[in-house]
Amino acid sequence: MYITTFLYITIAMIPVMLGIAGSVLMPGISDPEFILPAFGIKYLPPLAMAVFVGALFSALMSSADGGILAPASIFSQNILKTFKKNVKEKQFLWATRWKYPRIQEEVWHPGFPFSQTRTLEWEKFFEGIK
């Protein structure tokens, strides 16, 4: 238990130390949000910078995917289960797969859920799980 606490605190301090090092090594940086990319540009060779940028994009895409998948799963597990008591596992999977692109649409077009097209899609959805 103590080992995991030590490791958690150690790993959690990495961003803090990078911020402190950035304020010391680059005191004139115009936007503190860009300390990490500025470090990469200044101290990494081009190949390492390419790997670094790839890792940043990977983390960004993983976070975005989780942020979209979580509401889709909540919809199929909690909301759908409330309205349909005897839903099979295959129907849960279908509902999650259906809701995933709809969450993406709702993020990019916030007014879209209230349109006539959205009403028709809900009707198609409930026909699909009968």
N, C-alpha and C positions, 0 to 999 in steps of 0.2 A: 504494500500500500504506500509506503513512504517513497519507494523508488518511482512509482508512477506520479506521485505528487511532484517530486523533484524534476522528472522529465517534462511534465506539463508546464511547470513554471519556467524551465529552461527554454523550451520551445516557444512559449508565449512571449518571452523576452526578446526574441529575435527581431520582430518589427520595432519594438521600443528602442533597441540598440541601433538599428538602422536609422531611425529618426534622429537619435542623438548624434550619431556619426555624421549624418547629413547636415545637421545644423552646425557642426564643427568644421567639416571639410568643405562645405559649400555654403558659406554664410550669406552670399549674395543671391541665392536662388530666388527667382521672382514668385514662383508658386510652390509651396511646400508639398503639394500633392504629387509633384513630379520628382521627388527626391530619388525614388527607386529607379525610374528610367534614366535620370541624369547620372546616377552611379554607374548604370550599365553602359551608357554611352562613353563616359569618361574612363572607366577602368577595365572594361572587357574588350578582348579582341573581337573582330567581326563574326567569326563562327560562334563563339560563346554568346555573343549578343543575339544571334539568330535563335539559338537554343533558349535563351532567356526570354525573348519575346514569345516564342512558341509556348513556353511554360506559362507565361502570363495569360495568353489567349486560352490555353487549356483550362486554367483555373476559372477564368471568366465564363467560358462556355459551360463548365461543370456546374457552377453556381446558378447560371441562368436556367439550365436544364432542371436542376433540383427545384428551383423556384416555380417552374411551370408544372413539373410532375406532381409536386405536393398537393396543389389545389385539385388537380385532376383525380388523384387518388382519394382525397377527402370527399370529393363529389361522389365517386362510385361506392366508397365504403360507408359513408355516413348518410349522405342525403338520399341516395338511391335506396339504401336499405330501409330508410324510414318510410318511403312510399311503396316499395315492393318488398314484402316480407320473405317470399320464397324465391329469391334470385339465385341462379346457379353461378358457379365460379366463372364459367365461360362468359356469362352475361356481364359479370363484374369487369372482366378483362376487356370486353367489347366497350363497355361504358367508359372505362379509363382511356382506351385508345381513341374513342370518339371525342372525349372532352379535352384531350391534350392539345390538338390544334385549335380548338375553340378558346382555350385559355390564351393561346398566343394571339388570336384575333382580338380578344378582349383587352389585352395589354396594349396592342398597337392601335386599336380603334375603340376608345372608351365609350363612344356613343352608340356603337354598333349593336350591343345587346338589346337595345330597345327598338330596333327597326323591325319591319314586317318580315324581312328575311330570317331574322333570329327566331321569330314565332314559328315559321314553317320548319326550321331545323329542329326545334323542340318537338314538334309533332312527328317528324321523321324518327327522332330518337326513341320516343315512346312506342312507336310502331315496331322498331327494331328489337326491342326487348320483350315483346309479347310472346 
